[in-house]
Structure formats: C-alpha cells, structure tokens
Amino acid sequence: MILATRPFGGYMTRVFNGERTFLSPILRPVEFAVYWCCGVDETEEQSWRTYAVAMLFFSVAGFVTLYAMQRLQSSLPFNPQDQLGVDPVLAFNTSISFVSNTNWQSYVPGATMGYLVQMAGLAVQNFVSAAVGIVLAVALIRGGAKRSASAISGSI
C-alpha cells in the first residue's frame, strides 16, 4: 500500500517499510545495536495488545521522568539561576501536556525551568511525543491494511 505519490511521502513509506534509503548504511548498524541491546527480534510481530501496553509504558516512563526532573531541578546540573523545584501541580500539568503532545505551558520557561529540564526534559518530550503519534498512526494504517487483526506489522 502506498501512502503518497510525492517524493517525501514515498521516502517516508520506504522508511516505515524498512526498505533501504540513503541513510541505511549509517543508521542500520545503530538500529541493529539498539535492537540487540534491548533483546528485540525485529522480525517478530506484536499483537495489538502488546503494542498498546508498550506504548502506554513508554508514555508513563516519559511522564515520570519529566515530572521527576521538574521536581528535582534544584539538585540537577545546568541550573545557573538556582531554580527551585517546580510546584507539584504545575509539574504534573506540564508533564501530562508534553507527554500527550499538547505542550500547554502556564509558566515562563526561562524563569521557571533550569537548562537541563528545558533541554533534556521538555525538548526531548516534544520530539518523543510527536514520534509516538506518528508511530501510532502508522500502526493504525498497518492494522487497517492487514486482513488478520492479530498482529500489527508489515508494509504500508
């Protein structure tokens, strides 16, 4: 199944299908190393339940990490303004909004968050939450394209 006929859409289709691209010689060994370290068999299909649980655990881990970084920022490095830990309610709200990709902010980042929280917390979660959304969209497309709904994998 082809997602788009435009060059960018065709390129993304090749990436999602695991086909060779111009970056494959560089990134494929890195991908293989990560799979090996995590004990992942890339040829094994996942059921939709396993996929959903993995995505939920991933999002919960992102939430807990971001929340902890905000609450403990007074003891973290790269905090030249000696910012105190963020209020629990604000840290919870910010963490949930960044993990859910709504990125709602009710504070001034430079006056509330230290550099490490902004760089390794908020900026990383901006990327990761969008990536989770893309992955879920691809999984839904794959699931709809399959005749058997027992696993989510295959070509787009």
Secondary structure, DSSP 8 states (H G I E B T S, - for coil): --S-SSHHHHHHHHHHTT---TTHHHHHHHHHHHHHHHT--TTS-B-HHHHHHHHHHHHHHHHHHHHHHHHTGGGSSS-TT------HHHHHHHHHHHHTT-----S-HHHHS-HHIIIIIIIHHHHHHHHHHHHHHHHHHHHHH-S-TT-B-S--
